[in-house]
Amino acid sequence: MTKDKQPPKGAKPRGLQKKVHVKTRHKRSVSSARWLERQLNDPYVAASKADGYHSRAAYKLLQMNEELDFLKPGMRVIDLGAAPGGWTQVACAIVKPGENNGGKVVAIDYLDLKPVSEAVFLKMDFMEDAAPDALKEAIGGRANIVMSDMAPPTVGHKQTDHLRIMGLVEAAYDFAREVLLPGGTFLAKVFQGGAERDLLNQLKTDFEKVRHVKPHASRSDSSEMYVVAMGFRG
């Protein structure tokens, strides 16, 4: 990986600008114009560019870590569905791999990841049969944290989309149970919809503490939330 400029720490955007309107709205579909206008007026999109993060999602992880303090220097972290790399950047900034402290960050995605200092990147689909073993080899043993911001392409049907993302979350957790060290943390994106109850019951059995978190950087009109399970019983 090529060295990149380490982004500054901090979980808050730099401030709101004046509202921007899409001048080419009449040439776009309603949904396209609405998406673009939301992006242009999103303080976290602007802040991510100013702070050097690869995506606004970096602030979600920063805010969750500020609240729950699960990322620490020297930890070994696996980032599932890492592209474009915002979470990987945050993990590297805190874990500090390459400083002879034992820390390591391994990221995986079938999409390209923008270069992130000191991270090991596997370009492959986590759902491939070979992916779990490839991740175990790359991390070199066991991990302190398995985190997943994975989400499948939406089809527009709420229940179907919910079931599809829960399938990814359950696959991520099956892997986490194999690779997490005692006391480890599992973090994953979920969507509200009811199908997560069985998973939550299992997490409460396997971990000392389980929290549902919706960081401020998560858009208010989105049903996404994050489940953070800490203190893996092993």
C-alpha positions in Angstrom: 0.0 0.0 0.0 1.2 3.5 -0.8 1.4 5.9 2.1 -1.4 8.4 2.4 -1.8 11.4 4.5 -3.3 10.5 7.9 -6.6 12.2 8.4 -7.2 14.3 11.5 -9.1 12.8 14.4 -12.5 14.0 15.3 -16.1 13.0 14.9 -17.8 16.3 14.1 -18.1 18.0 10.7 -16.6 21.5 10.3 -20.0 23.2 10.0 -22.9 23.8 7.7 -22.7 25.8 4.5 -25.5 27.6 2.7 -27.9 25.2 1.1 -26.9 24.2 -2.4 -29.6 23.6 -5.1 -29.0 21.4 -8.1 -29.0 23.6 -11.2 -29.5 20.7 -13.6 -32.5 19.4 -11.7 -34.7 19.7 -14.8 -32.3 17.3 -16.7 -32.4 14.6 -14.0 -34.9 12.2 -12.6 -36.5 13.2 -9.4 -34.6 10.5 -7.4 -31.3 11.5 -9.0 -31.7 15.2 -8.3 -32.8 14.5 -4.7 -29.8 12.3 -4.1 -27.4 14.8 -5.5 -28.9 17.7 -3.6 -28.7 15.7 -0.4 -25.0 14.9 -1.1 -24.2 18.5 -1.8 -25.9 19.7 1.4 -24.6 16.9 3.7 -22.1 18.4 6.2 -20.4 15.0 6.7 -19.8 14.7 2.9 -18.1 18.1 3.0 -16.2 17.3 6.2 -14.9 14.0 4.8 -13.4 15.9 1.8 -11.8 18.5 4.1 -10.5 16.0 6.6 -9.1 13.6 4.1 -11.5 10.7 4.8 -12.5 8.4 1.9 -16.2 8.5 2.9 -18.6 10.2 5.3 -18.9 6.7 7.0 -15.7 7.5 8.8 -17.6 9.7 11.1 -20.0 7.0 12.0 -17.2 4.8 13.3 -15.5 7.8 15.0 -18.7 8.7 16.8 -19.4 5.1 17.9 -15.9 4.7 19.2 -16.1 8.0 21.1 -19.2 6.7 22.8 -18.0 3.1 23.5 -14.2 3.2 23.3 -13.6 -0.2 21.6 -10.7 0.7 19.3 -7.3 1.0 20.9 -3.6 1.1 19.8 -2.1 -2.3 19.2 -5.4 -4.1 18.3 -5.9 -6.4 15.4 -8.9 -5.4 13.3 -10.7 -7.0 10.4 -12.9 -4.6 8.3 -15.5 -6.4 6.2 -17.0 -4.6 3.2 -14.4 -1.9 3.6 -14.6 0.1 0.3 -14.0 3.0 -0.2 -12.0 2.9 3.0 -13.3 5.4 5.6 -13.6 2.8 8.4 -10.2 1.4 7.5 -8.6 4.9 7.8 -10.2 5.4 11.2 -9.0 2.0 12.4 -5.5 2.6 11.2 -5.3 6.1 12.8 -6.3 4.6 16.2 -4.7 1.1 16.1 -1.5 2.5 14.6 -0.2 -0.6 12.8 3.4 -0.5 11.8 4.6 1.0 15.1 5.8 -2.3 16.5 2.8 -2.4 18.9 1.3 -5.6 17.4 -1.5 -3.7 15.7 -2.9 -4.8 12.3 -5.8 -3.8 10.1 -7.0 -6.2 7.4 -9.7 -4.9 5.0 -11.7 -6.9 2.4 -14.1 -5.9 -0.4 -14.8 -6.9 -3.9 -14.7 -3.1 -4.8 -11.5 -1.2 -5.0 -10.2 0.4 -1.8 -8.5 3.7 -1.9 -5.0 3.4 -0.5 -4.8 3.4 3.3 -1.5 3.5 5.2 -0.4 0.3 6.8 -3.7 -1.6 6.0 -3.6 -5.0 4.3 -6.3 -5.1 1.6 -7.9 -8.2 0.1 -9.8 -7.6 -3.1 -12.4 -10.3 -2.9 -16.0 -10.9 -2.0 -16.4 -11.8 1.7 -19.1 -14.3 0.7 -16.7 -16.3 -1.3 -15.8 -19.7 0.2 -12.1 -18.8 0.3 -12.5 -15.4 2.0 -12.6 -16.5 5.7 -9.3 -18.5 5.4 -7.7 -15.6 3.4 -8.6 -13.2 6.2 -7.3 -15.5 9.0 -4.0 -15.8 7.1 -3.8 -12.1 6.6 -4.5 -11.2 10.2 -2.0 -13.8 11.3 -4.1 -15.5 14.0 -7.0 -14.0 15.9 -8.5 -10.5 16.0 -9.7 -8.1 18.7 -12.4 -6.6 16.5 -14.4 -7.7 13.5 -16.4 -4.8 12.0 -18.8 -4.8 9.1 -20.4 -2.0 7.2 -21.5 -4.4 4.5 -24.9 -3.8 2.8 -26.3 -5.5 -0.3 -27.7 -3.4 -3.1 -31.3 -2.4 -2.2 -34.3 -3.5 -4.2 -36.7 -1.0 -2.8 -38.8 -3.6 -0.8 -38.2 -2.9 2.9 -38.6 -6.4 4.2 -36.6 -8.0 1.4 -33.8 -5.5 1.9 -33.8 -6.2 5.6 -33.6 -9.9 5.1 -30.7 -9.5 2.7 -28.6 -7.4 5.0 -29.3 -9.7 7.9 -28.0 -12.6 5.8 -24.7 -10.6 5.5 -24.6 -9.8 9.2 -25.2 -13.4 10.2 -22.4 -14.5 7.8 -20.1 -11.9 9.4 -20.9 -13.0 12.9 -20.3 -16.7 12.0 -16.9 -15.6 10.9 -16.3 -13.4 14.0 -17.0 -16.3 16.3 -14.2 -18.2 14.7 -11.6 -15.5 14.8 -12.3 -13.2 17.8 -10.1 -13.3 20.8 -11.8 -13.5 24.2 -12.9 -10.0 25.2 -13.2 -9.0 21.5 -15.8 -6.8 19.8 -18.2 -7.4 16.9 -19.7 -4.4 15.1 -22.1 -4.6 12.2 -24.7 -2.5 10.4 -28.3 -3.7 10.6 -31.6 -2.3 9.5 -34.6 -2.2 11.7 -37.2 -4.8 10.7 -37.5 -7.6 13.2 -35.4 -10.3 11.7 -32.4 -9.3 13.9 -34.0 -10.7 17.1 -32.5 -14.2 16.8 -29.0 -12.7 16.2 -29.4 -10.3 19.1 -30.3 -13.2 21.4 -27.2 -15.1 20.3 -25.0 -12.0 20.8 -26.3 -11.6 24.3 -25.3 -15.1 25.0 -21.8 -14.8 23.5 -20.9 -11.2 24.7 -20.9 -9.4 28.0 -22.5 -6.2 26.5 -24.6 -5.6 23.4 -25.6 -2.1 22.3 -27.7 -0.7 19.5 -26.2 2.6 18.3 -27.3 5.1 15.7 -24.5 7.6 15.3 -25.3 11.2 14.5 -23.5 10.8 11.1 -26.1 8.2 10.1 -28.8 10.0 8.2 -32.0 10.5 10.2 -34.2 9.3 7.4 -32.3 6.0 7.2 -33.4 2.9 9.1 -29.8 1.8 9.5 -28.4 1.1 13.0 -25.3 -0.6 14.3 -25.1 -3.4 16.8 -22.0 -3.3 18.9 -21.2 -6.5 20.9 -18.3 -6.2 23.4 -16.6 -8.7 25.7 -16.6 -11.9 23.6 -16.8 -14.8 26.0 -14.8 -17.1 23.6 
